[in-house]
């Protein structure tokens, strides 16, 4: 990692940490870790809880409660974009199942393959 990329990364993490420390109930509940770990876990949990695959498995009541809780943590556009990027990475892991020969991606491609078969 180059010096500029490392500097950008540190500034980005510092911004995430400041935002979460001031605004996130999820971050506040993670007490047994240092600030960097709490920040990373918060982003991961927000991405996981907002993922399409997990939401499809939630009952309506649970989904509503999760969405209400996420709303306050995702008010900031930069935080929302960071979480969306991680969520897309998580969702890409479940978009295709090569063992089953099926693919849920709209364009019918799986993991770089031309088709799912």
N, C-alpha and C positions, 0 to 999 in steps of 0.2 A: 504494500500500500504506500503510495507516494505521500510526501509531506502534506500537500494540499488536501488530498483525499482524507488523510487522517485528521487533519484540522477541521475539515467540513463535518466528518463523522462526530468528532467530539463536541462541536457546536450544536449539531442536531440532537445528540443525546442530552446535552445540557438543557436545550429548549424543551424537549420532551419531559425531562425530569422536573423542570420548573413548573410546567403546565400541570403535570400529574400531582405534584406535591401541593399545588394550590387548589386543584379542582376535582381530583379523582377520589371517589370513595373506595374504589377497588384498590388503588395504589395505597391508600391509607390503611387498608386491612392487611396488607402484606408487611408484616413487622419483623420477620426473621431473616432479613437479607439486607445487603448494602443497597445504596441508591441505584447503582447501575443495574443490578439484578432485578430490583423492584420495577424499574422502568421497563426493562425488557420483558418481564413476566406480564406486566400490565398491557403492553402492546400485544403480546401473544394472546392473552386471555380475551381482550377486546376483539381481536381478529377471529378467534375460535368461536366466541359467543355470537358473533355476527355472520358466521359462515353459513352459506346456503344449505349445506348438508346437515349441519347440526340443527338449524332452524326448522328444517323439514321434519325432524324427529321430535320436536317439542309440541306439547299440547298448547292450545290457544292461550290458556291462562299463563303458562310458563313463558311462552313467547312474548306475550304482552309485558309481563314483568321484566324480562330481560331487555326488551327494547326500551322500556322506560328508563331502566338503569343505564343502559348504554348511551342514551340520548345526551345526558349531561357530560359524560366522558368524551363524547365525540362532537361537541359544539365547535371546537376549533378546527378550521379547515386543514391546517397542516397536520394536526393529529389524525384527523379523519383520513387524509391521504396516506399517511404512514400505515395506519391500521388497514386500509383498503389494499395496500400493496402486500402486506403480510397475509391478509385474507385470501387474495388471489393466489398466492403461493400455496396456501393450505388447500384451497379448492382444487387447484390443478392436480393435487395428489389423489383426489377422489373422482376426477372427471372421467377417468377411463379405467377399465379393468381388463387388462390384456388376458388374464387367465380365463375370464368368462367370455371373451371375444365380443364385448359390447363397449360402447362408448357413449357417454352422455354429452360430449361436446357438440355444439350445434353444427359445426362444419364436418363432423364425422371423422375427424382425425384424432389419433391417440398418441400422445407422447412422441410426436414427431413422425409417426408412421403415416403412410398414405391412407390406410384404412384400419379398421379394428380387427380384421380377420387374420 
